Amino acid sequence: MNVPLSRLELAPLYRPPGGATTERWSWDFVVDGRSLAAALAADVAGALGWGDPAWQALILDKLLGRSAPDLPPDRVALYVCPECGDLGCGAVTASVVREGDAVVWRDFAWERDWEAPAPADRLALGPFRFERGPYGRLLRAATEARPGPGTPPLAVA
């Protein structure tokens, strides 16, 4: 599949508190100027930008293909439950694979770690192809910076 290169940025994603919901700041994946969280229209948090440093490092390694994915064979959670981050609550995942000097995200789905996604759980997003060097630099920067009020988006020049 010959997919053109996309531009990936990260923007602060805010979930306000209220009722039984926890306030949460995370990073939203913005591809070619389009917020994936806005396209999902779901109550989710980005997998990056919150949680302890060890958890952030693990997510980074999965997105870079340096450790086992969240779900077989190559599915990585991009958005998770904003309360706990548990894949059992449901997550937006994508197949994340390296293809030469690129990383490709495709086959997006809403899934849980205890059941295979149904056809209705497939999401009409992607595929997206990113240049591997800038992609890695951006994701590493996201694990070092926390989103919050007034935080500017992260992008690779």
Phi and psi in radians as a Rosetta constraint file:
Dihedral C 1 N 2 CA 2 C 2 CIRCULARHARMONIC -1.769 0.35
Dihedral N 2 CA 2 C 2 N 3 CIRCULARHARMONIC 1.664 0.35
Dihedral C 2 N 3 CA 3 C 3 CIRCULARHARMONIC -1.804 0.35
Dihedral N 3 CA 3 C 3 N 4 CIRCULARHARMONIC 2.271 0.35
Dihedral C 3 N 4 CA 4 C 4 CIRCULARHARMONIC -1.139 0.35
Dihedral N 4 CA 4 C 4 N 5 CIRCULARHARMONIC 2.756 0.35
Dihedral C 4 N 5 CA 5 C 5 CIRCULARHARMONIC -1.159 0.35
Dihedral N 5 CA 5 C 5 N 6 CIRCULARHARMONIC 2.430 0.35
Dihedral C 5 N 6 CA 6 C 6 CIRCULARHARMONIC -1.899 0.35
Dihedral N 6 CA 6 C 6 N 7 CIRCULARHARMONIC 2.833 0.35
Dihedral C 6 N 7 CA 7 C 7 CIRCULARHARMONIC -1.821 0.35
Dihedral N 7 CA 7 C 7 N 8 CIRCULARHARMONIC 2.183 0.35
Dihedral C 7 N 8 CA 8 C 8 CIRCULARHARMONIC -1.851 0.35
Dihedral N 8 CA 8 C 8 N 9 CIRCULARHARMONIC 2.301 0.35
Dihedral C 8 N 9 CA 9 C 9 CIRCULARHARMONIC -2.283 0.35
Dihedral N 9 CA 9 C 9 N 10 CIRCULARHARMONIC 2.865 0.35
Dihedral C 9 N 10 CA 10 C 10 CIRCULARHARMONIC -2.164 0.35
Dihedral N 10 CA 10 C 10 N 11 CIRCULARHARMONIC 2.296 0.35
Dihedral C 10 N 11 CA 11 C 11 CIRCULARHARMONIC -2.168 0.35
Dihedral N 11 CA 11 C 11 N 12 CIRCULARHARMONIC 2.577 0.35
Dihedral C 11 N 12 CA 12 C 12 CIRCULARHARMONIC -1.027 0.35
Dihedral N 12 CA 12 C 12 N 13 CIRCULARHARMONIC 2.360 0.35
Dihedral C 12 N 13 CA 13 C 13 CIRCULARHARMONIC -2.080 0.35
Dihedral N 13 CA 13 C 13 N 14 CIRCULARHARMONIC 2.144 0.35
Dihedral C 13 N 14 CA 14 C 14 CIRCULARHARMONIC -1.982 0.35
Dihedral N 14 CA 14 C 14 N 15 CIRCULARHARMONIC 2.324 0.35
Dihedral C 14 N 15 CA 15 C 15 CIRCULARHARMONIC -2.051 0.35
Dihedral N 15 CA 15 C 15 N 16 CIRCULARHARMONIC 1.963 0.35
Dihedral C 15 N 16 CA 16 C 16 CIRCULARHARMONIC -1.261 0.35
Dihedral N 16 CA 16 C 16 N 17 CIRCULARHARMONIC 2.710 0.35
Dihedral C 16 N 17 CA 17 C 17 CIRCULARHARMONIC -1.340 0.35
Dihedral N 17 CA 17 C 17 N 18 CIRCULARHARMONIC 2.829 0.35
Dihedral C 17 N 18 CA 18 C 18 CIRCULARHARMONIC 2.789 0.35
Dihedral N 18 CA 18 C 18 N 19 CIRCULARHARMONIC 2.400 0.35
Dihedral C 18 N 19 CA 19 C 19 CIRCULARHARMONIC 1.012 0.35
Dihedral N 19 CA 19 C 19 N 20 CIRCULARHARMONIC -2.075 0.35
Dihedral C 19 N 20 CA 20 C 20 CIRCULARHARMONIC -1.775 0.35
Dihedral N 20 CA 20 C 20 N 21 CIRCULARHARMONIC 0.259 0.35
Dihedral C 20 N 21 CA 21 C 21 CIRCULARHARMONIC -1.776 0.35
Dihedral N 21 CA 21 C 21 N 22 CIRCULARHARMONIC 2.518 0.35
Dihedral C 21 N 22 CA 22 C 22 CIRCULARHARMONIC -1.599 0.35
Dihedral N 22 CA 22 C 22 N 23 CIRCULARHARMONIC 2.403 0.35
Dihedral C 22 N 23 CA 23 C 23 CIRCULARHARMONIC -1.115 0.35
Dihedral N 23 CA 23 C 23 N 24 CIRCULARHARMONIC 2.378 0.35
Dihedral C 23 N 24 CA 24 C 24 CIRCULARHARMONIC -2.570 0.35
Dihedral N 24 CA 24 C 24 N 25 CIRCULARHARMONIC 2.280 0.35
Dihedral C 24 N 25 CA 25 C 25 CIRCULARHARMONIC -1.877 0.35
Dihedral N 25 CA 25 C 25 N 26 CIRCULARHARMONIC 2.380 0.35
Dihedral C 25 N 26 CA 26 C 26 CIRCULARHARMONIC -2.621 0.35
Dihedral N 26 CA 26 C 26 N 27 CIRCULARHARMONIC -3.125 0.35
Dihedral C 26 N 27 CA 27 C 27 CIRCULARHARMONIC -1.717 0.35
Dihedral N 27 CA 27 C 27 N 28 CIRCULARHARMONIC 2.309 0.35
Dihedral C 27 N 28 CA 28 C 28 CIRCULARHARMONIC -1.672 0.35
Dihedral N 28 CA 28 C 28 N 29 CIRCULARHARMONIC 2.409 0.35
Dihedral C 28 N 29 CA 29 C 29 CIRCULARHARMONIC -1.453 0.35
Dihedral N 29 CA 29 C 29 N 30 CIRCULARHARMONIC 2.153 0.35
Dihedral C 29 N 30 CA 30 C 30 CIRCULARHARMONIC -2.030 0.35
Dihedral N 30 CA 30 C 30 N 31 CIRCULARHARMONIC 2.022 0.35
Dihedral C 30 N 31 CA 31 C 31 CIRCULARHARMONIC -1.974 0.35
Dihedral N 31 CA 31 C 31 N 32 CIRCULARHARMONIC 2.124 0.35
Dihedral C 31 N 32 CA 32 C 32 CIRCULARHARMONIC 0.908 0.35
Dihedral N 32 CA 32 C 32 N 33 CIRCULARHARMONIC 0.701 0.35
Dihedral C 32 N 33 CA 33 C 33 CIRCULARHARMONIC 1.447 0.35
Dihedral N 33 CA 33 C 33 N 34 CIRCULARHARMONIC 0.047 0.35
Dihedral C 33 N 34 CA 34 C 34 CIRCULARHARMONIC -1.962 0.35
Dihedral N 34 CA 34 C 34 N 35 CIRCULARHARMONIC 2.145 0.35
Dihedral C 34 N 35 CA 35 C 35 CIRCULARHARMONIC -1.215 0.35
Dihedral N 35 CA 35 C 35 N 36 CIRCULARHARMONIC 2.146 0.35
Dihedral C 35 N 36 CA 36 C 36 CIRCULARHARMONIC -1.229 0.35
Dihedral N 36 CA 36 C 36 N 37 CIRCULARHARMONIC -0.600 0.35
Dihedral C 36 N 37 CA 37 C 37 CIRCULARHARMONIC -1.081 0.35
Dihedral N 37 CA 37 C 37 N 38 CIRCULARHARMONIC -0.725 0.35
Dihedral C 37 N 38 CA 38 C 38 CIRCULARHARMONIC -1.136 0.35
Dihedral N 38 CA 38 C 38 N 39 CIRCULARHARMONIC -0.648 0.35
Dihedral C 38 N 39 CA 39 C 39 CIRCULARHARMONIC -1.167 0.35
Dihedral N 39 CA 39 C 39 N 40 CIRCULARHARMONIC -0.518 0.35
Dihedral C 39 N 40 CA 40 C 40 CIRCULARHARMONIC -1.331 0.35
Dihedral N 40 CA 40 C 40 N 41 CIRCULARHARMONIC -0.580 0.35
Dihedral C 40 N 41 CA 41 C 41 CIRCULARHARMONIC 0.873 0.35
Dihedral N 41 CA 41 C 41 N 42 CIRCULARHARMONIC 0.833 0.35
Dihedral C 41 N 42 CA 42 C 42 CIRCULARHARMONIC -2.305 0.35
Dihedral N 42 CA 42 C 42 N 43 CIRCULARHARMONIC 2.782 0.35
Dihedral C 42 N 43 CA 43 C 43 CIRCULARHARMONIC -1.455 0.35
Dihedral N 43 CA 43 C 43 N 44 CIRCULARHARMONIC 1.589 0.35
Dihedral C 43 N 44 CA 44 C 44 CIRCULARHARMONIC -2.388 0.35
Dihedral N 44 CA 44 C 44 N 45 CIRCULARHARMONIC 2.877 0.35
Dihedral C 44 N 45 CA 45 C 45 CIRCULARHARMONIC -2.127 0.35
Dihedral N 45 CA 45 C 45 N 46 CIRCULARHARMONIC 2.554 0.35
Dihedral C 45 N 46 CA 46 C 46 CIRCULARHARMONIC -1.080 0.35
Dihedral N 46 CA 46 C 46 N 47 CIRCULARHARMONIC 2.555 0.35
Dihedral C 46 N 47 CA 47 C 47 CIRCULARHARMONIC -1.181 0.35
Dihedral N 47 CA 47 C 47 N 48 CIRCULARHARMONIC -0.427 0.35
Dihedral C 47 N 48 CA 48 C 48 CIRCULARHARMONIC -1.728 0.35
Dihedral N 48 CA 48 C 48 N 49 CIRCULARHARMONIC 2.547 0.35
Dihedral C 48 N 49 CA 49 C 49 CIRCULARHARMONIC 1.921 0.35
Dihedral N 49 CA 49 C 49 N 50 CIRCULARHARMONIC -0.106 0.35
Dihedral C 49 N 50 CA 50 C 50 CIRCULARHARMONIC -2.577 0.35
Dihedral N 50 CA 50 C 50 N 51 CIRCULARHARMONIC 2.958 0.35
Dihedral C 50 N 51 CA 51 C 51 CIRCULARHARMONIC 1.569 0.35
Dihedral N 51 CA 51 C 51 N 52 CIRCULARHARMONIC 2.957 0.35
Dihedral C 51 N 52 CA 52 C 52 CIRCULARHARMONIC -1.296 0.35
Dihedral N 52 CA 52 C 52 N 53 CIRCULARHARMONIC 2.837 0.35
Dihedral C 52 N 53 CA 53 C 53 CIRCULARHARMONIC -0.993 0.35
Dihedral N 53 CA 53 C 53 N 54 CIRCULARHARMONIC -0.635 0.35
Dihedral C 53 N 54 CA 54 C 54 CIRCULARHARMONIC -1.130 0.35
Dihedral N 54 CA 54 C 54 N 55 CIRCULARHARMONIC -0.708 0.35
Dihedral C 54 N 55 CA 55 C 55 CIRCULARHARMONIC -1.133 0.35
Dihedral N 55 CA 55 C 55 N 56 CIRCULARHARMONIC -0.742 0.35
Dihedral C 55 N 56 CA 56 C 56 CIRCULARHARMONIC -1.085 0.35
Dihedral N 56 CA 56 C 56 N 57 CIRCULARHARMONIC -0.716 0.35
Dihedral C 56 N 57 CA 57 C 57 CIRCULARHARMONIC -1.100 0.35
Dihedral N 57 CA 57 C 57 N 58 CIRCULARHARMONIC -0.671 0.35
Dihedral C 57 N 58 CA 58 C 58 CIRCULARHARMONIC -1.150 0.35
Dihedral N 58 CA 58 C 58 N 59 CIRCULARHARMONIC -0.748 0.35
Dihedral C 58 N 59 CA 59 C 59 CIRCULARHARMONIC -1.087 0.35
Dihedral N 59 CA 59 C 59 N 60 CIRCULARHARMONIC -0.767 0.35
Dihedral C 59 N 60 CA 60 C 60 CIRCULARHARMONIC -0.998 0.35
Dihedral N 60 CA 60 C 60 N 61 CIRCULARHARMONIC -0.836 0.35
Dihedral C 60 N 61 CA 61 C 61 CIRCULARHARMONIC -1.055 0.35
Dihedral N 61 CA 61 C 61 N 62 CIRCULARHARMONIC -0.653 0.35
Dihedral C 61 N 62 CA 62 C 62 CIRCULARHARMONIC -1.167 0.35
Dihedral N 62 CA 62 C 62 N 63 CIRCULARHARMONIC -0.765 0.35
Dihedral C 62 N 63 CA 63 C 63 CIRCULARHARMONIC -1.185 0.35
Dihedral N 63 CA 63 C 63 N 64 CIRCULARHARMONIC -0.440 0.35
Dihedral C 63 N 64 CA 64 C 64 CIRCULARHARMONIC -1.607 0.35
Dihedral N 64 CA 64 C 64 N 65 CIRCULARHARMONIC -0.064 0.35
Dihedral C 64 N 65 CA 65 C 65 CIRCULARHARMONIC 1.327 0.35
Dihedral N 65 CA 65 C 65 N 66 CIRCULARHARMONIC 0.371 0.35
Dihedral C 65 N 66 CA 66 C 66 CIRCULARHARMONIC -1.667 0.35
Dihedral N 66 CA 66 C 66 N 67 CIRCULARHARMONIC -0.126 0.35
Dihedral C 66 N 67 CA 67 C 67 CIRCULARHARMONIC -2.495 0.35
Dihedral N 67 CA 67 C 67 N 68 CIRCULARHARMONIC 2.971 0.35
Dihedral C 67 N 68 CA 68 C 68 CIRCULARHARMONIC -1.029 0.35
Dihedral N 68 CA 68 C 68 N 69 CIRCULARHARMONIC 2.467 0.35
Dihedral C 68 N 69 CA 69 C 69 CIRCULARHARMONIC -1.206 0.35
Dihedral N 69 CA 69 C 69 N 70 CIRCULARHARMONIC 3.006 0.35
Dihedral C 69 N 70 CA 70 C 70 CIRCULARHARMONIC -1.168 0.35
Dihedral N 70 CA 70 C 70 N 71 CIRCULARHARMONIC -0.721 0.35
Dihedral C 70 N 71 CA 71 C 71 CIRCULARHARMONIC -2.393 0.35
Dihedral N 71 CA 71 C 71 N 72 CIRCULARHARMONIC 2.558 0.35
Dihedral C 71 N 72 CA 72 C 72 CIRCULARHARMONIC -1.249 0.35
Dihedral N 72 CA 72 C 72 N 73 CIRCULARHARMONIC 2.715 0.35
Dihedral C 72 N 73 CA 73 C 73 CIRCULARHARMONIC -1.486 0.35
Dihedral N 73 CA 73 C 73 N 74 CIRCULARHARMONIC -0.418 0.35
Dihedral C 73 N 74 CA 74 C 74 CIRCULARHARMONIC -2.631 0.35
Dihedral N 74 CA 74 C 74 N 75 CIRCULARHARMONIC 0.517 0.35
Dihedral C 74 N 75 CA 75 C 75 CIRCULARHARMONIC -1.615 0.35
Dihedral N 75 CA 75 C 75 N 76 CIRCULARHARMONIC 2.275 0.35
Dihedral C 75 N 76 CA 76 C 76 CIRCULARHARMONIC -2.136 0.35
Dihedral N 76 CA 76 C 76 N 77 CIRCULARHARMONIC 2.381 0.35
Dihedral C 76 N 77 CA 77 C 77 CIRCULARHARMONIC -1.306 0.35
Dihedral N 77 CA 77 C 77 N 78 CIRCULARHARMONIC 2.203 0.35
Dihedral C 77 N 78 CA 78 C 78 CIRCULARHARMONIC -1.753 0.35
Dihedral N 78 CA 78 C 78 N 79 CIRCULARHARMONIC -0.612 0.35
Dihedral C 78 N 79 CA 79 C 79 CIRCULARHARMONIC -2.275 0.35
Dihedral N 79 CA 79 C 79 N 80 CIRCULARHARMONIC 2.461 0.35
Dihedral C 79 N 80 CA 80 C 80 CIRCULARHARMONIC -2.328 0.35
Dihedral N 80 CA 80 C 80 N 81 CIRCULARHARMONIC 3.080 0.35
Dihedral C 80 N 81 CA 81 C 81 CIRCULARHARMONIC -1.005 0.35
Dihedral N 81 CA 81 C 81 N 82 CIRCULARHARMONIC 2.195 0.35
Dihedral C 81 N 82 CA 82 C 82 CIRCULARHARMONIC -1.293 0.35
Dihedral N 82 CA 82 C 82 N 83 CIRCULARHARMONIC -0.179 0.35
Dihedral C 82 N 83 CA 83 C 83 CIRCULARHARMONIC -1.484 0.35
Dihedral N 83 CA 83 C 83 N 84 CIRCULARHARMONIC -0.819 0.35
Dihedral C 83 N 84 CA 84 C 84 CIRCULARHARMONIC -2.309 0.35
Dihedral N 84 CA 84 C 84 N 85 CIRCULARHARMONIC -0.253 0.35
Dihedral C 84 N 85 CA 85 C 85 CIRCULARHARMONIC 1.330 0.35
Dihedral N 85 CA 85 C 85 N 86 CIRCULARHARMONIC 0.114 0.35
Dihedral C 85 N 86 CA 86 C 86 CIRCULARHARMONIC -1.342 0.35
Dihedral N 86 CA 86 C 86 N 87 CIRCULARHARMONIC 2.301 0.35
Dihedral C 86 N 87 CA 87 C 87 CIRCULARHARMONIC -1.182 0.35
Dihedral N 87 CA 87 C 87 N 88 CIRCULARHARMONIC -0.324 0.35
Dihedral C 87 N 88 CA 88 C 88 CIRCULARHARMONIC -1.183 0.35
Dihedral N 88 CA 88 C 88 N 89 CIRCULARHARMONIC -0.462 0.35
Dihedral C 88 N 89 CA 89 C 89 CIRCULARHARMONIC -1.345 0.35
Dihedral N 89 CA 89 C 89 N 90 CIRCULARHARMONIC -0.357 0.35
Dihedral C 89 N 90 CA 90 C 90 CIRCULARHARMONIC 2.086 0.35
Dihedral N 90 CA 90 C 90 N 91 CIRCULARHARMONIC 2.534 0.35
Dihedral C 90 N 91 CA 91 C 91 CIRCULARHARMONIC -2.633 0.35
Dihedral N 91 CA 91 C 91 N 92 CIRCULARHARMONIC 2.682 0.35
Dihedral C 91 N 92 CA 92 C 92 CIRCULARHARMONIC -1.620 0.35
Dihedral N 92 CA 92 C 92 N 93 CIRCULARHARMONIC 2.067 0.35
Dihedral C 92 N 93 CA 93 C 93 CIRCULARHARMONIC -2.079 0.35
Dihedral N 93 CA 93 C 93 N 94 CIRCULARHARMONIC 2.850 0.35
Dihedral C 93 N 94 CA 94 C 94 CIRCULARHARMONIC -2.531 0.35
Dihedral N 94 CA 94 C 94 N 95 CIRCULARHARMONIC 2.688 0.35
Dihedral C 94 N 95 CA 95 C 95 CIRCULARHARMONIC -1.262 0.35
Dihedral N 95 CA 95 C 95 N 96 CIRCULARHARMONIC 2.130 0.35
Dihedral C 95 N 96 CA 96 C 96 CIRCULARHARMONIC -2.052 0.35
Dihedral N 96 CA 96 C 96 N 97 CIRCULARHARMONIC 1.950 0.35
Dihedral C 96 N 97 CA 97 C 97 CIRCULARHARMONIC -2.326 0.35
Dihedral N 97 CA 97 C 97 N 98 CIRCULARHARMONIC 2.587 0.35
Dihedral C 97 N 98 CA 98 C 98 CIRCULARHARMONIC -1.554 0.35
Dihedral N 98 CA 98 C 98 N 99 CIRCULARHARMONIC 2.342 0.35
Dihedral C 98 N 99 CA 99 C 99 CIRCULARHARMONIC -2.311 0.35
Dihedral N 99 CA 99 C 99 N 100 CIRCULARHARMONIC 1.673 0.35
Dihedral C 99 N 100 CA 100 C 100 CIRCULARHARMONIC 1.119 0.35
Dihedral N 100 CA 100 C 100 N 101 CIRCULARHARMONIC -2.175 0.35
Dihedral C 100 N 101 CA 101 C 101 CIRCULARHARMONIC -1.606 0.35
Dihedral N 101 CA 101 C 101 N 102 CIRCULARHARMONIC 0.396 0.35
Dihedral C 101 N 102 CA 102 C 102 CIRCULARHARMONIC -2.308 0.35
Dihedral N 102 CA 102 C 102 N 103 CIRCULARHARMONIC 2.815 0.35
Dihedral C 102 N 103 CA 103 C 103 CIRCULARHARMONIC -2.090 0.35
Dihedral N 103 CA 103 C 103 N 104 CIRCULARHARMONIC 2.309 0.35
Dihedral C 103 N 104 CA 104 C 104 CIRCULARHARMONIC -2.044 0.35
Dihedral N 104 CA 104 C 104 N 105 CIRCULARHARMONIC 2.306 0.35
Dihedral C 104 N 105 CA 105 C 105 CIRCULARHARMONIC -1.866 0.35
Dihedral N 105 CA 105 C 105 N 106 CIRCULARHARMONIC 2.193 0.35
Dihedral C 105 N 106 CA 106 C 106 CIRCULARHARMONIC -2.656 0.35
Dihedral N 106 CA 106 C 106 N 107 CIRCULARHARMONIC 3.004 0.35
Dihedral C 106 N 107 CA 107 C 107 CIRCULARHARMONIC 0.978 0.35
Dihedral N 107 CA 107 C 107 N 108 CIRCULARHARMONIC 0.970 0.35
Dihedral C 107 N 108 CA 108 C 108 CIRCULARHARMONIC -1.184 0.35
Dihedral N 108 CA 108 C 108 N 109 CIRCULARHARMONIC 2.513 0.35
Dihedral C 108 N 109 CA 109 C 109 CIRCULARHARMONIC -2.724 0.35
Dihedral N 109 CA 109 C 109 N 110 CIRCULARHARMONIC 2.715 0.35
Dihedral C 109 N 110 CA 110 C 110 CIRCULARHARMONIC -1.625 0.35
Dihedral N 110 CA 110 C 110 N 111 CIRCULARHARMONIC 2.117 0.35
Dihedral C 110 N 111 CA 111 C 111 CIRCULARHARMONIC -2.606 0.35
Dihedral N 111 CA 111 C 111 N 112 CIRCULARHARMONIC 2.894 0.35
Dihedral C 111 N 112 CA 112 C 112 CIRCULARHARMONIC -2.084 0.35
Dihedral N 112 CA 112 C 112 N 113 CIRCULARHARMONIC 2.725 0.35
Dihedral C 112 N 113 CA 113 C 113 CIRCULARHARMONIC -1.313 0.35
Dihedral N 113 CA 113 C 113 N 114 CIRCULARHARMONIC -0.061 0.35
Dihedral C 113 N 114 CA 114 C 114 CIRCULARHARMONIC -1.915 0.35
Dihedral N 114 CA 114 C 114 N 115 CIRCULARHARMONIC 0.063 0.35
Dihedral C 114 N 115 CA 115 C 115 CIRCULARHARMONIC -2.686 0.35
Dihedral N 115 CA 115 C 115 N 116 CIRCULARHARMONIC 2.616 0.35
Dihedral C 115 N 116 CA 116 C 116 CIRCULARHARMONIC -1.282 0.35
Dihedral N 116 CA 116 C 116 N 117 CIRCULARHARMONIC 2.556 0.35
Dihedral C 116 N 117 CA 117 C 117 CIRCULARHARMONIC -1.182 0.35
Dihedral N 117 CA 117 C 117 N 118 CIRCULARHARMONIC 2.442 0.35
Dihedral C 117 N 118 CA 118 C 118 CIRCULARHARMONIC -1.417 0.35
Dihedral N 118 CA 118 C 118 N 119 CIRCULARHARMONIC 2.797 0.35
Dihedral C 118 N 119 CA 119 C 119 CIRCULARHARMONIC -0.914 0.35
Dihedral N 119 CA 119 C 119 N 120 CIRCULARHARMONIC -0.607 0.35
Dihedral C 119 N 120 CA 120 C 120 CIRCULARHARMONIC -1.203 0.35
Dihedral N 120 CA 120 C 120 N 121 CIRCULARHARMONIC -0.296 0.35
Dihedral C 120 N 121 CA 121 C 121 CIRCULARHARMONIC -1.486 0.35
Dihedral N 121 CA 121 C 121 N 122 CIRCULARHARMONIC -0.117 0.35
Dihedral C 121 N 122 CA 122 C 122 CIRCULARHARMONIC -1.241 0.35
Dihedral N 122 CA 122 C 122 N 123 CIRCULARHARMONIC 2.479 0.35
Dihedral C 122 N 123 CA 123 C 123 CIRCULARHARMONIC -1.962 0.35
Dihedral N 123 CA 123 C 123 N 124 CIRCULARHARMONIC 2.454 0.35
Dihedral C 123 N 124 CA 124 C 124 CIRCULARHARMONIC -1.454 0.35
Dihedral N 124 CA 124 C 124 N 125 CIRCULARHARMONIC 1.183 0.35
Dihedral C 124 N 125 CA 125 C 125 CIRCULARHARMONIC -2.292 0.35
Dihedral N 125 CA 125 C 125 N 126 CIRCULARHARMONIC 2.599 0.35
Dihedral C 125 N 126 CA 126 C 126 CIRCULARHARMONIC 1.288 0.35
Dihedral N 126 CA 126 C 126 N 127 CIRCULARHARMONIC -3.012 0.35
Dihedral C 126 N 127 CA 127 C 127 CIRCULARHARMONIC -1.323 0.35
Dihedral N 127 CA 127 C 127 N 128 CIRCULARHARMONIC 2.726 0.35
Dihedral C 127 N 128 CA 128 C 128 CIRCULARHARMONIC -2.186 0.35
Dihedral N 128 CA 128 C 128 N 129 CIRCULARHARMONIC 2.438 0.35
Dihedral C 128 N 129 CA 129 C 129 CIRCULARHARMONIC -2.171 0.35
Dihedral N 129 CA 129 C 129 N 130 CIRCULARHARMONIC 2.230 0.35
Dihedral C 129 N 130 CA 130 C 130 CIRCULARHARMONIC -2.120 0.35
Dihedral N 130 CA 130 C 130 N 131 CIRCULARHARMONIC 2.492 0.35
Dihedral C 130 N 131 CA 131 C 131 CIRCULARHARMONIC -1.143 0.35
Dihedral N 131 CA 131 C 131 N 132 CIRCULARHARMONIC 2.216 0.35
Dihedral C 131 N 132 CA 132 C 132 CIRCULARHARMONIC -1.071 0.35
Dihedral N 132 CA 132 C 132 N 133 CIRCULARHARMONIC -0.740 0.35
Dihedral C 132 N 133 CA 133 C 133 CIRCULARHARMONIC -1.080 0.35
Dihedral N 133 CA 133 C 133 N 134 CIRCULARHARMONIC -0.991 0.35
Dihedral C 133 N 134 CA 134 C 134 CIRCULARHARMONIC -1.079 0.35
Dihedral N 134 CA 134 C 134 N 135 CIRCULARHARMONIC -0.629 0.35
Dihedral C 134 N 135 CA 135 C 135 CIRCULARHARMONIC -1.012 0.35
Dihedral N 135 CA 135 C 135 N 136 CIRCULARHARMONIC -0.878 0.35
Dihedral C 135 N 136 CA 136 C 136 CIRCULARHARMONIC -1.105 0.35
Dihedral N 136 CA 136 C 136 N 137 CIRCULARHARMONIC -0.722 0.35
Dihedral C 136 N 137 CA 137 C 137 CIRCULARHARMONIC -1.099 0.35
Dihedral N 137 CA 137 C 137 N 138 CIRCULARHARMONIC -0.721 0.35
Dihedral C 137 N 138 CA 138 C 138 CIRCULARHARMONIC -1.137 0.35
Dihedral N 138 CA 138 C 138 N 139 CIRCULARHARMONIC -0.795 0.35
Dihedral C 138 N 139 CA 139 C 139 CIRCULARHARMONIC -1.171 0.35
Dihedral N 139 CA 139 C 139 N 140 CIRCULARHARMONIC -0.654 0.35
Dihedral C 139 N 140 CA 140 C 140 CIRCULARHARMONIC -1.107 0.35
Dihedral N 140 CA 140 C 140 N 141 CIRCULARHARMONIC -0.711 0.35
Dihedral C 140 N 141 CA 141 C 141 CIRCULARHARMONIC -1.074 0.35
Dihedral N 141 CA 141 C 141 N 142 CIRCULARHARMONIC -0.620 0.35
Dihedral C 141 N 142 CA 142 C 142 CIRCULARHARMONIC -1.186 0.35
Dihedral N 142 CA 142 C 142 N 143 CIRCULARHARMONIC -0.488 0.35
Dihedral C 142 N 143 CA 143 C 143 CIRCULARHARMONIC -1.407 0.35
Dihedral N 143 CA 143 C 143 N 144 CIRCULARHARMONIC -0.248 0.35
Dihedral C 143 N 144 CA 144 C 144 CIRCULARHARMONIC -1.708 0.35
Dihedral N 144 CA 144 C 144 N 145 CIRCULARHARMONIC -0.254 0.35
Dihedral C 144 N 145 CA 145 C 145 CIRCULARHARMONIC -2.089 0.35
Dihedral N 145 CA 145 C 145 N 146 CIRCULARHARMONIC 2.477 0.35
Dihedral C 145 N 146 CA 146 C 146 CIRCULARHARMONIC -1.837 0.35
Dihedral N 146 CA 146 C 146 N 147 CIRCULARHARMONIC 2.293 0.35
Dihedral C 146 N 147 CA 147 C 147 CIRCULARHARMONIC -1.283 0.35
Dihedral N 147 CA 147 C 147 N 148 CIRCULARHARMONIC 2.635 0.35
Dihedral C 147 N 148 CA 148 C 148 CIRCULARHARMONIC -3.020 0.35
Dihedral N 148 CA 148 C 148 N 149 CIRCULARHARMONIC -3.042 0.35
Dihedral C 148 N 149 CA 149 C 149 CIRCULARHARMONIC -0.985 0.35
Dihedral N 149 CA 149 C 149 N 150 CIRCULARHARMONIC 2.233 0.35
Dihedral C 149 N 150 CA 150 C 150 CIRCULARHARMONIC 1.383 0.35
Dihedral N 150 CA 150 C 150 N 151 CIRCULARHARMONIC 0.014 0.35
Dihedral C 150 N 151 CA 151 C 151 CIRCULARHARMONIC -1.205 0.35
Dihedral N 151 CA 151 C 151 N 152 CIRCULARHARMONIC 2.229 0.35
Dihedral C 151 N 152 CA 152 C 152 CIRCULARHARMONIC -1.325 0.35
Dihedral N 152 CA 152 C 152 N 153 CIRCULARHARMONIC 2.739 0.35
Dihedral C 152 N 153 CA 153 C 153 CIRCULARHARMONIC -1.048 0.35
Dihedral N 153 CA 153 C 153 N 154 CIRCULARHARMONIC 2.719 0.35
Dihedral C 153 N 154 CA 154 C 154 CIRCULARHARMONIC -1.809 0.35
Dihedral N 154 CA 154 C 154 N 155 CIRCULARHARMONIC 2.327 0.35
Dihedral C 154 N 155 CA 155 C 155 CIRCULARHARMONIC -2.560 0.35
Dihedral N 155 CA 155 C 155 N 156 CIRCULARHARMONIC 2.734 0.35
Dihedral C 155 N 156 CA 156 C 156 CIRCULARHARMONIC -1.716 0.35
Dihedral N 156 CA 156 C 156 N 157 CIRCULARHARMONIC 2.275 0.35
